[in-house]
Amino acid sequence: MFTGLVREVGTVASFEDGRLVVRCSTSASLGDSVSVDGVCLTVVAADDGTLAFDVVEESHSRAKPFRERVNVEPAVRAGEPLGGHYVQGHVDGVGTVASVAPSGDEVRLVLEVPLDLLRYCVEKGSITVDGVALTIAAVAEGRVEIALIPHTLAVTTLSELEPGDPVNLEVDVLAKYVERLLPGTMRP
């Protein structure tokens, strides 16, 4: 489990034959879970400031391609504060940046969200974008709007987003469970 509070921005050293190697200072051991741009991956090697992961087809099919710089968050350990939101690192789909607009000290990020995910998005609800837990400011016509504070822009890759960029999305897992438990909404 993750919180969506990114610990650092890492750099992709290589990505060949399904093996992703990320340069970062995150301390992790063989078998640990680490979120890389919102994708929960298992550490298969760790040394000299790099972490390596095997990225399988399931992750490729649900997530966007990795950029040069990625958001990195180690899994929450028992006893650590749970600041952010409940984040699984299970990407539900890919959205698209519609606009990025400065507004005072914040930046308004508008994302086009696939309709099958939009039903889980509510004003003041949570959404995870490239591994960053965020609060939805508004929902309308296939889009969500998010207010990004200066701190988030400074410590994640979200400040690098431009219109047309793809982003990994994870919607609120609690909303998915509620839907599944309601009479008449059982889905496979």
Secondary structure, DSSP 4 states (H G I P E B T S, - for coil): -B-S---EEEEEEEEETTEEEEE------TT-EEEETTEEEEEEEEETTEEEEE--HHHHHHSPPP-SEEEEEEPPPTTS---S--B-----EEEEEEEEEEETTEEEEEEE--HHHHTT--TT-EEEETTEEEEEEEEETTEEEEEEPHHHHHHSGGGG--TT-EEEEEE-HHHHHHHHHSTT----
